[in-house]
């Protein structure tokens, strides 16, 4: 039986307390160091809980150096959000072991995990088994292209619910509803609400959150943790608005 590590426990406890959380996603393949420094300056003023690091096309050297830099210059936990089996750094605090349960590509359900398992054990990282559900977002995203999978139809809540429940029954500890990097449309609020109501494990929502209104909609629909990244690459000051929205949100009554 899996015993949750400290960062998974933090997310689980926040859900139980009705306190939504915020993660800033850093893609080392896109964000240059000066832009990252500016984002970190803003993040220091905000209610940021985690930094997620990962991307579909990040080089291993850029990935490792970004993790090292984040650990050196700021105090928040750094959690790996790997785009492939090479994106592992023992300097991080934890790793989301993503299984793309919305797709039918066996390599991303279990194949890559088998290849990475020995390195993951040696790393000493806290490993958090996470169901990854890619949702149709109005355009072909990097995740859909690189993973060779079809996203969940955005108007089929029952399919998303059944998929998330299957992941929970398989023992996955988090569910991640993702519209994809650079998504044209965020995950629909009705889908977030339906999946959140069905689950006993925390729900992360990300992709296409490009305004305070969209952030607030996902929050009110029930996201336990919101992941934002692409929008901040161009407009880092948006993080201040997201943080204000989080702090203004009332504690949920279970």
Secondary structure, 3 states (H helix, E strand, C coil): CCCCCHHHHHHHHHHHHCCCEEEEEECCCCCCHHHHHHHHHHHCCCCCCEEEECCCCCCHHHHHHHHHHHHHHCCCEEEECCCCCCCCCCCCCEEEEEECCCCCCHHHHHHHHHHHHHHHHHHCCEEEEEEEEEECCCCCCHHHHHHCCCCECCCCHHHHHHHHHHHHHCCCCEEEEECCCCCCCCCCHHHHHHHHHHCCCEEEEECCCCCHHHHHHHHHHCCCEEEECHHHHHCCCHHHHHHHHHHHCCCCCC
